[in-house]
Amino acid sequence: MCKCCGRPFAFVPAAQSLPQLCRLCRADVYGFSRALSFAIYNDALGAAIVLLKYEEVRRLGDWFARQLAETLARHGEAFHPDVIVPVPLHRERLRERGYNQTDLIARPLARQLGVKLRLDVLVRTRPRPAQLVLSRTERWKSVRGAYATRAGVRVDKLRVLLVDDVMTTGATLDSCARALRKAGATEVFGITVARLVPAWSPSTPPQQREQQ
């Protein structure tokens, strides 16, 4: 895997040395320090995420949190945060859905890690475009500058762990991380339940392509 964003590399012959960073991370594209995912996105995992996201099956949030805690534990102190911040929904989406599925993962994760949960830090300032399916370029444009810290909120000298359900292009984590670093965070890490890897993953159903 890429040491920065966690993207799996394709198989290479044993005689060749594996690269430490993917092409995007060698170009220093992302604003976060590192990112991890519990698993590569597949149909079964996608169906479970949809149940949490649209049906509010809270037991899945607890189960996902346990998997993320175990994933973090395998990396020791490298991912030890001071606070946990879930990726927020835009207020219009939150109003119509009634809850943020990422909160349902971040809450039990914070309890398991014994780390403070901060729901007051980030806001999504701009809603997602109406179309369900976005290209990679459209995804980046839709979230660039779409997240900000709340007025008066600071995270000075804190190591922040961002929590989300799916990492598709990394654009959402990147936008959130840049807002947090601007507010004073020393490091921002990301962790998600699933990582969509086009060459490895099945086609993403339209409802799962919908970002916050």
Buried (B, 14 or more C-beta within 10 A) or exposed (E): BBEBBBBBEEEEEEEEEEEEBBEBBEEEBBBBBBBBBBEBBEEEBBEBBBBBBEEBBBEBBBBBBEBBBEBBEEEEEEBEBBBBBBBBBBEEBBEEBEBBBBBBBBBBBBBBBEBEBBEEBBBBEEBBEEEEEBEEEBBBBBBEEBBBBEEEBEBEEBBBBBBBBBBBBBBBBBBBBBBBBEBEBBBBBBBBBBBBBEEEBEEBEEEBBBBB
